[in-house]
Amino acid sequence: MTTETPRWFTSSYSDNGGQCVEVATNLAAPHGVVPVRDSKNVSGAALSLRTDAFTTFVAGIKSGDMEHP
């Protein structure tokens, strides 16, 4: 990832009993990545998504394109 420390947060919309992910958007501009991790396992692995992939993912969620059938 990077030597800069990620500043993790969950969405203000996350109130689903702990089934959330955390993101560290502070690394998007300087490093081009958005780390994502499981909020229940903060010492576990984190995925580093390219900013364009993360933006596309969030846009898909907001538009409803990723709802369950």
N, CA, C, O and CB atoms as a CASP TS submission, in Angstrom:
PFRMAT TS
TARGET T0000
AUTHOR 0000-0000-0000
METHOD Language model
MODEL 1
PARENT N/A
ATOM      1  N   MET     1       0.849  -1.178   0.000  1.00  0.00           N
ATOM      2  CA  MET     1       0.000   0.000   0.000  1.00  0.00           C
ATOM      3  C   MET     1       0.894   1.240   0.000  1.00  0.00           C
ATOM      4  O   MET     1       1.406   1.627  -1.050  1.00  0.00           O
ATOM      5  CB  MET     1      -0.966  -0.001   1.227  1.00  0.00           C
ATOM      6  N   THR     2       1.086   1.858   1.146  1.00  0.00           N
ATOM      7  CA  THR     2       1.872   3.074   1.250  1.00  0.00           C
ATOM      8  C   THR     2       2.337   3.242   2.691  1.00  0.00           C
ATOM      9  O   THR     2       1.832   2.573   3.592  1.00  0.00           O
ATOM     10  CB  THR     2       1.056   4.307   0.782  1.00  0.00           C
ATOM     11  N   THR     3       3.298   4.135   2.908  1.00  0.00           N
ATOM     12  CA  THR     3       3.742   4.377   4.273  1.00  0.00           C
ATOM     13  C   THR     3       2.850   5.409   4.970  1.00  0.00           C
ATOM     14  O   THR     3       2.910   5.539   6.192  1.00  0.00           O
ATOM     15  CB  THR     3       5.198   4.846   4.280  1.00  0.00           C
ATOM     16  N   GLU     4       2.040   6.132   4.231  1.00  0.00           N
ATOM     17  CA  GLU     4       1.098   7.076   4.839  1.00  0.00           C
ATOM     18  C   GLU     4       0.003   6.296   5.555  1.00  0.00           C
ATOM     19  O   GLU     4      -0.460   5.268   5.061  1.00  0.00           O
ATOM     20  CB  GLU     4       0.485   8.030   3.766  1.00  0.00           C
ATOM     21  N   THR     5      -0.406   6.786   6.713  1.00  0.00           N
ATOM     22  CA  THR     5      -1.406   6.083   7.519  1.00  0.00           C
ATOM     23  C   THR     5      -2.813   6.320   6.988  1.00  0.00           C
ATOM     24  O   THR     5      -3.228   7.469   6.833  1.00  0.00           O
ATOM     25  CB  THR     5      -1.319   6.526   8.978  1.00  0.00           C
ATOM     26  N   PRO     6      -3.549   5.253   6.710  1.00  0.00           N
ATOM     27  CA  PRO     6      -4.943   5.414   6.288  1.00  0.00           C
ATOM     28  C   PRO     6      -5.794   5.956   7.441  1.00  0.00           C
ATOM     29  O   PRO     6      -5.605   5.569   8.594  1.00  0.00           O
ATOM     30  CB  PRO     6      -5.516   4.066   5.787  1.00  0.00           C
ATOM     31  N   ARG     7      -6.723   6.847   7.123  1.00  0.00           N
ATOM     32  CA  ARG     7      -7.693   7.342   8.104  1.00  0.00           C
ATOM     33  C   ARG     7      -9.023   6.647   7.794  1.00  0.00           C
ATOM     34  O   ARG     7      -9.764   7.074   6.909  1.00  0.00           O
ATOM     35  CB  ARG     7      -7.834   8.933   8.052  1.00  0.00           C
ATOM     36  N   TRP     8      -9.309   5.588   8.521  1.00  0.00           N
ATOM     37  CA  TRP     8     -10.456   4.731   8.258  1.00  0.00           C
ATOM     38  C   TRP     8     -11.756   5.368   8.742  1.00  0.00           C
ATOM     39  O   TRP     8     -11.786   6.048   9.767  1.00  0.00           O
ATOM     40  CB  TRP     8     -10.260   3.377   8.923  1.00  0.00           C
ATOM     41  N   PHE     9     -12.833   5.135   7.985  1.00  0.00           N
ATOM     42  CA  PHE     9     -14.165   5.535   8.437  1.00  0.00           C
ATOM     43  C   PHE     9     -15.218   4.664   7.764  1.00  0.00           C
ATOM     44  O   PHE     9     -14.975   4.056   6.722  1.00  0.00           O
ATOM     45  CB  PHE     9     -14.426   7.034   8.137  1.00  0.00           C
ATOM     46  N   THR    10     -16.386   4.620   8.384  1.00  0.00           N
ATOM     47  CA  THR    10     -17.536   3.950   7.789  1.00  0.00           C
ATOM     48  C   THR    10     -18.535   5.012   7.382  1.00  0.00           C
ATOM     49  O   THR    10     -18.505   6.129   7.897  1.00  0.00           O
ATOM     50  CB  THR    10     -18.177   2.923   8.772  1.00  0.00           C
ATOM     51  N   SER    11     -19.398   4.677   6.480  1.00  0.00           N
ATOM     52  CA  SER    11     -20.415   5.609   6.013  1.00  0.00           C
ATOM     53  C   SER    11     -21.357   5.988   7.140  1.00  0.00           C
ATOM     54  O   SER    11     -21.637   5.180   8.026  1.00  0.00           O
ATOM     55  CB  SER    11     -21.199   5.009   4.850  1.00  0.00           C
ATOM     56  N   SER    12     -21.841   7.210   7.103  1.00  0.00           N
ATOM     57  CA  SER    12     -22.840   7.635   8.088  1.00  0.00           C
ATOM     58  C   SER    12     -24.152   6.889   7.891  1.00  0.00           C
ATOM     59  O   SER    12     -25.014   6.922   8.769  1.00  0.00           O
ATOM     60  CB  SER    12     -23.077   9.149   7.993  1.00  0.00           C
ATOM     61  N   TYR    13     -24.322   6.218   6.759  1.00  0.00           N
ATOM     62  CA  TYR    13     -25.515   5.417   6.480  1.00  0.00           C
ATOM     63  C   TYR    13     -25.390   3.998   7.029  1.00  0.00           C
ATOM     64  O   TYR    13     -26.347   3.226   6.974  1.00  0.00           O
ATOM     65  CB  TYR    13     -25.772   5.367   4.979  1.00  0.00           C
ATOM     66  N   SER    14     -24.229   3.656   7.554  1.00  0.00           N
ATOM     67  CA  SER    14     -23.982   2.294   8.042  1.00  0.00           C
ATOM     68  C   SER    14     -24.551   2.120   9.445  1.00  0.00           C
ATOM     69  O   SER    14     -23.952   2.548  10.432  1.00  0.00           O
ATOM     70  CB  SER    14     -22.472   1.978   8.037  1.00  0.00           C
ATOM     71  N   ASP    15     -25.697   1.496   9.512  1.00  0.00           N
ATOM     72  CA  ASP    15     -26.308   1.168  10.792  1.00  0.00           C
ATOM     73  C   ASP    15     -27.011  -0.171  10.630  1.00  0.00           C
ATOM     74  O   ASP    15     -28.210  -0.303  10.876  1.00  0.00           O
ATOM     75  CB  ASP    15     -27.305   2.287  11.264  1.00  0.00           C
ATOM     76  N   ASN    16     -26.228  -1.162  10.207  1.00  0.00           N
ATOM     77  CA  ASN    16     -26.821  -2.449   9.880  1.00  0.00           C
ATOM     78  C   ASN    16     -26.296  -3.573  10.763  1.00  0.00           C
ATOM     79  O   ASN    16     -26.186  -4.711  10.308  1.00  0.00           O
ATOM     80  CB  ASN    16     -26.566  -2.777   8.434  1.00  0.00           C
ATOM     81  N   GLY    17     -25.975  -3.276  11.996  1.00  0.00           N
ATOM     82  CA  GLY    17     -25.533  -4.321  12.902  1.00  0.00           C
ATOM     83  C   GLY    17     -24.100  -4.762  12.725  1.00  0.00           C
ATOM     84  O   GLY    17     -23.762  -5.886  13.097  1.00  0.00           O
ATOM     85  N   GLY    18     -23.256  -3.936  12.179  1.00  0.00           N
ATOM     86  CA  GLY    18     -21.846  -4.253  12.063  1.00  0.00           C
ATOM     87  C   GLY    18     -21.417  -4.927  10.776  1.00  0.00           C
ATOM     88  O   GLY    18     -20.264  -5.342  10.662  1.00  0.00           O
ATOM     89  N   GLN    19     -22.290  -5.047   9.823  1.00  0.00           N
ATOM     90  CA  GLN    19     -21.941  -5.663   8.539  1.00  0.00           C
ATOM     91  C   GLN    19     -21.479  -4.571   7.570  1.00  0.00           C
ATOM     92  O   GLN    19     -22.135  -4.316   6.560  1.00  0.00           O
ATOM     93  CB  GLN    19     -23.158  -6.455   7.947  1.00  0.00           C
ATOM     94  N   CYS    20     -20.363  -3.936   7.877  1.00  0.00           N
ATOM     95  CA  CYS    20     -19.913  -2.778   7.110  1.00  0.00           C
ATOM     96  C   CYS    20     -18.489  -2.956   6.597  1.00  0.00           C
ATOM     97  O   CYS    20     -17.766  -3.869   6.998  1.00  0.00           O
ATOM     98  CB  CYS    20     -20.002  -1.521   7.959  1.00  0.00           C
ATOM     99  N   VAL    21     -18.121  -2.073   5.719  1.00  0.00           N
ATOM    100  CA  VAL    21     -16.730  -1.936   5.322  1.00  0.00           C
ATOM    101  C   VAL    21     -16.263  -0.556   5.755  1.00  0.00           C
ATOM    102  O   VAL    21     -17.069   0.355   5.946  1.00  0.00           O
ATOM    103  CB  VAL    21     -16.546  -2.146   3.781  1.00  0.00           C
ATOM    104  N   GLU    22     -14.970  -0.415   5.906  1.00  0.00           N
ATOM    105  CA  GLU    22     -14.358   0.872   6.188  1.00  0.00           C
ATOM    106  C   GLU    22     -13.495   1.245   4.991  1.00  0.00           C
ATOM    107  O   GLU    22     -12.923   0.377   4.331  1.00  0.00           O
ATOM    108  CB  GLU    22     -13.517   0.832   7.509  1.00  0.00           C
ATOM    109  N   VAL    23     -13.408   2.527   4.720  1.00  0.00           N
ATOM    110  CA  VAL    23     -12.569   3.016   3.629  1.00  0.00           C
ATOM    111  C   VAL    23     -11.644   4.107   4.154  1.00  0.00           C
ATOM    112  O   VAL    23     -11.910   4.720   5.188  1.00  0.00           O
ATOM    113  CB  VAL    23     -13.436   3.549   2.456  1.00  0.00           C
ATOM    114  N   ALA    24     -10.564   4.337   3.434  1.00  0.00           N
ATOM    115  CA  ALA    24      -9.600   5.379   3.788  1.00  0.00           C
ATOM    116  C   ALA    24      -9.386   6.249   2.551  1.00  0.00           C
ATOM    117  O   ALA    24      -8.431   6.054   1.799  1.00  0.00           O
ATOM    118  CB  ALA    24      -8.239   4.762   4.299  1.00  0.00           C
ATOM    119  N   THR    25     -10.276   7.199   2.356  1.00  0.00           N
ATOM    120  CA  THR    25     -10.218   8.033   1.154  1.00  0.00           C
ATOM    121  C   THR    25      -9.091   9.062   1.179  1.00  0.00           C
ATOM    122  O   THR    25      -8.834   9.715   0.168  1.00  0.00           O
ATOM    123  CB  THR    25     -11.527   8.741   0.970  1.00  0.00           C
ATOM    124  N   ASN    26      -8.418   9.215   2.315  1.00  0.00           N
ATOM    125  CA  ASN    26      -7.320  10.181   2.375  1.00  0.00           C
ATOM    126  C   ASN    26      -6.154   9.797   1.473  1.00  0.00           C
ATOM    127  O   ASN    26      -5.285  10.627   1.202  1.00  0.00           O
ATOM    128  CB  ASN    26      -6.834  10.318   3.798  1.00  0.00           C
ATOM    129  N   LEU    27      -6.123   8.558   1.010  1.00  0.00           N
ATOM    130  CA  LEU    27      -5.025   8.113   0.139  1.00  0.00           C
ATOM    131  C   LEU    27      -5.369   8.226  -1.345  1.00  0.00           C
ATOM    132  O   LEU    27      -4.524   7.954  -2.197  1.00  0.00           O
ATOM    133  CB  LEU    27      -4.657   6.675   0.463  1.00  0.00           C
ATOM    134  N   ALA    28      -6.603   8.625  -1.661  1.00  0.00           N
ATOM    135  CA  ALA    28      -7.039   8.679  -3.061  1.00  0.00           C
ATOM    136  C   ALA    28      -6.232   9.684  -3.876  1.00  0.00           C
ATOM    137  O   ALA    28      -5.659   9.323  -4.904  1.00  0.00           O
ATOM    138  CB  ALA    28      -8.516   9.031  -3.135  1.00  0.00           C
ATOM    139  N   ALA    29      -6.180  10.911  -3.443  1.00  0.00           N
ATOM    140  CA  ALA    29      -5.484  11.939  -4.232  1.00  0.00           C
ATOM    141  C   ALA    29      -3.967  11.728  -4.286  1.00  0.00           C
ATOM    142  O   ALA    29      -3.393  11.759  -5.375  1.00  0.00           O
ATOM    143  CB  ALA    29      -5.779  13.314  -3.656  1.00  0.00           C
ATOM    144  N   PRO    30      -3.300  11.513  -3.144  1.00  0.00           N
ATOM    145  CA  PRO    30      -1.839  11.408  -3.223  1.00  0.00           C
ATOM    146  C   PRO    30      -1.315  10.088  -3.798  1.00  0.00           C
ATOM    147  O   PRO    30      -0.196  10.043  -4.310  1.00  0.00           O
ATOM    148  CB  PRO    30      -1.269  11.595  -1.866  1.00  0.00           C
ATOM    149  N   HIS    31      -2.120   9.003  -3.719  1.00  0.00           N
ATOM    150  CA  HIS    31      -1.601   7.692  -4.117  1.00  0.00           C
ATOM    151  C   HIS    31      -2.459   6.958  -5.144  1.00  0.00           C
ATOM    152  O   HIS    31      -2.046   5.917  -5.657  1.00  0.00           O
ATOM    153  CB  HIS    31      -1.457   6.836  -2.912  1.00  0.00           C
ATOM    154  N   GLY    32      -3.642   7.481  -5.451  1.00  0.00           N
ATOM    155  CA  GLY    32      -4.494   6.864  -6.461  1.00  0.00           C
ATOM    156  C   GLY    32      -5.175   5.580  -6.034  1.00  0.00           C
ATOM    157  O   GLY    32      -5.621   4.805  -6.880  1.00  0.00           O
ATOM    158  N   VAL    33      -5.264   5.342  -4.719  1.00  0.00           N
ATOM    159  CA  VAL    33      -5.919   4.142  -4.210  1.00  0.00           C
ATOM    160  C   VAL    33      -6.884   4.492  -3.083  1.00  0.00           C
ATOM    161  O   VAL    33      -6.730   5.499  -2.392  1.00  0.00           O
ATOM    162  CB  VAL    33      -4.878   3.127  -3.723  1.00  0.00           C
ATOM    163  N   VAL    34      -7.887   3.624  -2.921  1.00  0.00           N
ATOM    164  CA  VAL    34      -8.804   3.717  -1.784  1.00  0.00           C
ATOM    165  C   VAL    34      -8.778   2.360  -1.090  1.00  0.00           C
ATOM    166  O   VAL    34      -9.360   1.397  -1.589  1.00  0.00           O
ATOM    167  CB  VAL    34     -10.277   4.117  -2.237  1.00  0.00           C
ATOM    168  N   PRO    35      -8.107   2.277   0.058  1.00  0.00           N
ATOM    169  CA  PRO    35      -8.109   1.024   0.803  1.00  0.00           C
ATOM    170  C   PRO    35      -9.503   0.744   1.378  1.00  0.00           C
ATOM    171  O   PRO    35     -10.211   1.659   1.797  1.00  0.00           O
ATOM    172  CB  PRO    35      -7.058   1.068   1.932  1.00  0.00           C
ATOM    173  N   VAL    36      -9.878  -0.534   1.390  1.00  0.00           N
ATOM    174  CA  VAL    36     -11.169  -0.985   1.908  1.00  0.00           C
ATOM    175  C   VAL    36     -10.906  -2.184   2.809  1.00  0.00           C
ATOM    176  O   VAL    36     -10.120  -3.063   2.455  1.00  0.00           O
ATOM    177  CB  VAL    36     -12.170  -1.350   0.742  1.00  0.00           C
ATOM    178  N   ARG    37     -11.564  -2.231   3.986  1.00  0.00           N
ATOM    179  CA  ARG    37     -11.389  -3.371   4.890  1.00  0.00           C
ATOM    180  C   ARG    37     -12.710  -3.693   5.593  1.00  0.00           C
ATOM    181  O   ARG    37     -13.641  -2.888   5.603  1.00  0.00           O
ATOM    182  CB  ARG    37     -10.278  -3.077   5.933  1.00  0.00           C
ATOM    183  N   ASP    38     -12.762  -4.867   6.167  1.00  0.00           N
ATOM    184  CA  ASP    38     -13.915  -5.336   6.927  1.00  0.00           C
ATOM    185  C   ASP    38     -13.910  -4.649   8.289  1.00  0.00           C
ATOM    186  O   ASP    38     -12.912  -4.708   9.007  1.00  0.00           O
ATOM    187  CB  ASP    38     -13.896  -6.892   7.083  1.00  0.00           C
ATOM    188  N   SER    39     -15.009  -4.003   8.649  1.00  0.00           N
ATOM    189  CA  SER    39     -15.060  -3.287   9.921  1.00  0.00           C
ATOM    190  C   SER    39     -15.026  -4.225  11.124  1.00  0.00           C
ATOM    191  O   SER    39     -14.716  -3.789  12.233  1.00  0.00           O
ATOM    192  CB  SER    39     -16.304  -2.434   9.978  1.00  0.00           C
ATOM    193  N   LYS    40     -15.339  -5.504  10.926  1.00  0.00           N
ATOM    194  CA  LYS    40     -15.307  -6.463  12.027  1.00  0.00           C
ATOM    195  C   LYS    40     -13.919  -7.072  12.215  1.00  0.00           C
ATOM    196  O   LYS    40     -13.671  -7.728  13.227  1.00  0.00           O
ATOM    197  CB  LYS    40     -16.325  -7.565  11.787  1.00  0.00           C
ATOM    198  N   ASN    41     -13.024  -6.873  11.275  1.00  0.00           N
ATOM    199  CA  ASN    41     -11.680  -7.453  11.341  1.00  0.00           C
ATOM    200  C   ASN    41     -10.661  -6.391  10.931  1.00  0.00           C
ATOM    201  O   ASN    41     -10.023  -6.505   9.885  1.00  0.00           O
ATOM    202  CB  ASN    41     -11.565  -8.715  10.423  1.00  0.00           C
ATOM    203  N   VAL    42     -10.515  -5.368  11.757  1.00  0.00           N
ATOM    204  CA  VAL    42      -9.668  -4.230  11.390  1.00  0.00           C
ATOM    205  C   VAL    42      -8.188  -4.575  11.310  1.00  0.00           C
ATOM    206  O   VAL    42      -7.414  -3.826  10.713  1.00  0.00           O
ATOM    207  CB  VAL    42      -9.861  -3.120  12.376  1.00  0.00           C
ATOM    208  N   SER    43      -7.782  -5.690  11.898  1.00  0.00           N
ATOM    209  CA  SER    43      -6.376  -6.084  11.784  1.00  0.00           C
ATOM    210  C   SER    43      -6.152  -7.025  10.609  1.00  0.00           C
ATOM    211  O   SER    43      -5.025  -7.446  10.351  1.00  0.00           O
ATOM    212  CB  SER    43      -5.906  -6.746  13.075  1.00  0.00           C
ATOM    213  N   GLY    44      -7.230  -7.355   9.894  1.00  0.00           N
ATOM    214  CA  GLY    44      -7.124  -8.231   8.733  1.00  0.00           C
ATOM    215  C   GLY    44      -6.650  -7.494   7.496  1.00  0.00           C
ATOM    216  O   GLY    44      -6.229  -6.339   7.558  1.00  0.00           O
ATOM    217  N   ALA    45      -6.725  -8.172   6.396  1.00  0.00           N
ATOM    218  CA  ALA    45      -6.262  -7.614   5.116  1.00  0.00           C
ATOM    219  C   ALA    45      -7.149  -6.468   4.648  1.00  0.00           C
ATOM    220  O   ALA    45      -8.339  -6.410   4.956  1.00  0.00           O
ATOM    221  CB  ALA    45      -6.222  -8.705   4.045  1.00  0.00           C
ATOM    222  N   ALA    46      -6.544  -5.571   3.906  1.00  0.00           N
ATOM    223  CA  ALA    46      -7.268  -4.474   3.268  1.00  0.00           C
ATOM    224  C   ALA    46      -7.044  -4.560   1.762  1.00  0.00           C
ATOM    225  O   ALA    46      -5.939  -4.852   1.304  1.00  0.00           O
ATOM    226  CB  ALA    46      -6.805  -3.086   3.827  1.00  0.00           C
ATOM    227  N   LEU    47      -8.089  -4.307   1.008  1.00  0.00           N
ATOM    228  CA  LEU    47      -7.963  -4.239  -0.443  1.00  0.00           C
ATOM    229  C   LEU    47      -7.614  -2.810  -0.827  1.00  0.00           C
ATOM    230  O   LEU    47      -8.186  -1.869  -0.277  1.00  0.00           O
ATOM    231  CB  LEU    47      -9.273  -4.705  -1.150  1.00  0.00           C
ATOM    232  N   SER    48      -6.700  -2.633  -1.747  1.00  0.00           N
ATOM    233  CA  SER    48      -6.379  -1.304  -2.263  1.00  0.00           C
ATOM    234  C   SER    48      -6.972  -1.188  -3.664  1.00  0.00           C
ATOM    235  O   SER    48      -6.432  -1.731  -4.628  1.00  0.00           O
ATOM    236  CB  SER    48      -4.825  -1.053  -2.279  1.00  0.00           C
ATOM    237  N   LEU    49      -8.082  -0.476  -3.761  1.00  0.00           N
ATOM    238  CA  LEU    49      -8.749  -0.293  -5.047  1.00  0.00           C
ATOM    239  C   LEU    49      -8.255   0.975  -5.721  1.00  0.00           C
ATOM    240  O   LEU    49      -8.056   1.996  -5.064  1.00  0.00           O
ATOM    241  CB  LEU    49     -10.272  -0.243  -4.868  1.00  0.00           C
ATOM    242  N   ARG    50      -8.057   0.911  -7.032  1.00  0.00           N
ATOM    243  CA  ARG    50      -7.738   2.132  -7.780  1.00  0.00           C
ATOM    244  C   ARG    50      -8.910   3.099  -7.622  1.00  0.00           C
ATOM    245  O   ARG    50     -10.059   2.670  -7.513  1.00  0.00           O
ATOM    246  CB  ARG    50      -7.455   1.821  -9.304  1.00  0.00           C
ATOM    247  N   THR    51      -8.627   4.386  -7.611  1.00  0.00           N
ATOM    248  CA  THR    51      -9.692   5.372  -7.399  1.00  0.00           C
ATOM    249  C   THR    51     -10.786   5.275  -8.449  1.00  0.00           C
ATOM    250  O   THR    51     -11.958   5.462  -8.121  1.00  0.00           O
ATOM    251  CB  THR    51      -9.115   6.770  -7.399  1.00  0.00           C
ATOM    252  N   ASP    52     -10.441   4.990  -9.705  1.00  0.00           N
ATOM    253  CA  ASP    52     -11.480   4.885 -10.734  1.00  0.00           C
ATOM    254  C   ASP    52     -12.375   3.673 -10.494  1.00  0.00           C
ATOM    255  O   ASP    52     -13.581   3.744 -10.731  1.00  0.00           O
ATOM    256  CB  ASP    52     -10.845   4.799 -12.127  1.00  0.00           C
ATOM    257  N   ALA    53     -11.811   2.573 -10.033  1.00  0.00           N
ATOM    258  CA  ALA    53     -12.610   1.382  -9.728  1.00  0.00           C
ATOM    259  C   ALA    53     -13.529   1.640  -8.537  1.00  0.00           C
ATOM    260  O   ALA    53     -14.689   1.229  -8.547  1.00  0.00           O
ATOM    261  CB  ALA    53     -11.695   0.175  -9.441  1.00  0.00           C
ATOM    262  N   PHE    54     -13.018   2.314  -7.518  1.00  0.00           N
ATOM    263  CA  PHE    54     -13.840   2.625  -6.347  1.00  0.00           C
ATOM    264  C   PHE    54     -14.971   3.579  -6.724  1.00  0.00           C
ATOM    265  O   PHE    54     -16.105   3.400  -6.280  1.00  0.00           O
ATOM    266  CB  PHE    54     -12.975   3.239  -5.226  1.00  0.00           C
ATOM    267  N   THR    55     -14.675   4.579  -7.529  1.00  0.00           N
ATOM    268  CA  THR    55     -15.700   5.534  -7.968  1.00  0.00           C
ATOM    269  C   THR    55     -16.794   4.835  -8.769  1.00  0.00           C
ATOM    270  O   THR    55     -17.978   5.118  -8.586  1.00  0.00           O
ATOM    271  CB  THR    55     -15.067   6.653  -8.811  1.00  0.00           C
ATOM    272  N   THR    56     -16.403   3.929  -9.651  1.00  0.00           N
ATOM    273  CA  THR    56     -17.375   3.168 -10.442  1.00  0.00           C
ATOM    274  C   THR    56     -18.234   2.290  -9.538  1.00  0.00           C
ATOM    275  O   THR    56     -19.446   2.205  -9.736  1.00  0.00           O
ATOM    276  CB  THR    56     -16.658   2.302 -11.496  1.00  0.00           C
ATOM    277  N   PHE    57     -17.630   1.641  -8.556  1.00  0.00           N
ATOM    278  CA  PHE    57     -18.353   0.804  -7.610  1.00  0.00           C
ATOM    279  C   PHE    57     -19.391   1.628  -6.832  1.00  0.00           C
ATOM    280  O   PHE    57     -20.551   1.228  -6.737  1.00  0.00           O
ATOM    281  CB  PHE    57     -17.369   0.128  -6.639  1.00  0.00           C
ATOM    282  N   VAL    58     -18.982   2.760  -6.284  1.00  0.00           N
ATOM    283  CA  VAL    58     -19.903   3.604  -5.512  1.00  0.00           C
ATOM    284  C   VAL    58     -21.036   4.119  -6.396  1.00  0.00           C
ATOM    285  O   VAL    58     -22.188   4.157  -5.964  1.00  0.00           O
ATOM    286  CB  VAL    58     -19.148   4.788  -4.876  1.00  0.00           C
ATOM    287  N   ALA    59     -20.721   4.513  -7.622  1.00  0.00           N
ATOM    288  CA  ALA    59     -21.766   4.982  -8.544  1.00  0.00           C
ATOM    289  C   ALA    59     -22.770   3.867  -8.835  1.00  0.00           C
ATOM    290  O   ALA    59     -23.970   4.125  -8.929  1.00  0.00           O
ATOM    291  CB  ALA    59     -21.137   5.489  -9.866  1.00  0.00           C
ATOM    292  N   GLY    60     -22.295   2.640  -8.977  1.00  0.00           N
ATOM    293  CA  GLY    60     -23.185   1.501  -9.209  1.00  0.00           C
ATOM    294  C   GLY    60     -24.098   1.234  -8.025  1.00  0.00           C
ATOM    295  O   GLY    60     -25.274   0.917  -8.205  1.00  0.00           O
ATOM    296  N   ILE    61     -23.570   1.357  -6.829  1.00  0.00           N
ATOM    297  CA  ILE    61     -24.388   1.185  -5.623  1.00  0.00           C
ATOM    298  C   ILE    61     -25.465   2.268  -5.562  1.00  0.00           C
ATOM    299  O   ILE    61     -26.639   1.976  -5.336  1.00  0.00           O
ATOM    300  CB  ILE    61     -23.503   1.230  -4.347  1.00  0.00           C
ATOM    301  N   LYS    62     -25.057   3.510  -5.764  1.00  0.00           N
ATOM    302  CA  LYS    62     -26.021   4.632  -5.682  1.00  0.00           C
ATOM    303  C   LYS    62     -27.111   4.549  -6.728  1.00  0.00           C
ATOM    304  O   LYS    62     -28.244   4.955  -6.469  1.00  0.00           O
ATOM    305  CB  LYS    62     -25.300   5.954  -5.829  1.00  0.00           C
ATOM    306  N   SER    63     -26.796   4.032  -7.905  1.00  0.00           N
ATOM    307  CA  SER    63     -27.781   3.968  -8.986  1.00  0.00           C
ATOM    308  C   SER    63     -28.687   2.751  -8.887  1.00  0.00           C
ATOM    309  O   SER    63     -29.674   2.644  -9.616  1.00  0.00           O
ATOM    310  CB  SER    63     -27.080   3.961 -10.319  1.00  0.00           C
ATOM    311  N   GLY    64     -28.355   1.835  -7.987  1.00  0.00           N
ATOM    312  CA  GLY    64     -29.161   0.623  -7.825  1.00  0.00           C
ATOM    313  C   GLY    64     -28.752  -0.501  -8.756  1.00  0.00           C
ATOM    314  O   GLY    64     -29.410  -1.541  -8.786  1.00  0.00           O
ATOM    315  N   ASP    65     -27.688  -0.322  -9.512  1.00  0.00           N
ATOM    316  CA  ASP    65     -27.229  -1.351 -10.438  1.00  0.00           C
ATOM    317  C   ASP    65     -26.711  -2.615  -9.755  1.00  0.00           C
ATOM    318  O   ASP    65     -26.547  -3.646 -10.407  1.00  0.00           O
ATOM    319  CB  ASP    65     -26.158  -0.791 -11.306  1.00  0.00           C
ATOM    320  N   MET    66     -26.455  -2.546  -8.463  1.00  0.00           N
ATOM    321  CA  MET    66     -25.877  -3.690  -7.766  1.00  0.00           C
ATOM    322  C   MET    66     -26.828  -4.287  -6.736  1.00  0.00           C
ATOM    323  O   MET    66     -26.391  -4.943  -5.791  1.00  0.00           O
ATOM    324  CB  MET    66     -24.590  -3.283  -7.092  1.00  0.00           C
ATOM    325  N   GLU    67     -28.111  -4.064  -6.916  1.00  0.00           N
ATOM    326  CA  GLU    67     -29.084  -4.649  -6.004  1.00  0.00           C
ATOM    327  C   GLU    67     -29.228  -6.132  -6.288  1.00  0.00           C
ATOM    328  O   GLU    67     -28.981  -6.596  -7.401  1.00  0.00           O
ATOM    329  CB  GLU    67     -30.441  -3.943  -6.124  1.00  0.00           C
ATOM    330  N   HIS    68     -29.633  -6.865  -5.264  1.00  0.00           N
ATOM    331  CA  HIS    68     -29.897  -8.299  -5.452  1.00  0.00           C
ATOM    332  C   HIS    68     -31.124  -8.493  -6.311  1.00  0.00           C
ATOM    333  O   HIS    68     -32.080  -7.726  -6.203  1.00  0.00           O
ATOM    334  CB  HIS    68     -30.079  -9.011  -4.099  1.00  0.00           C
ATOM    335  N   PRO    69     -31.117  -9.515  -7.174  1.00  0.00           N
ATOM    336  CA  PRO    69     -32.279  -9.774  -8.033  1.00  0.00           C
ATOM    337  C   PRO    69     -33.496 -10.228  -7.243  1.00  0.00           C
ATOM    338  O   PRO    69     -34.550 -10.483  -7.825  1.00  0.00           O
ATOM    339  CB  PRO    69     -31.935 -10.819  -9.072  1.00  0.00           C
TER
END
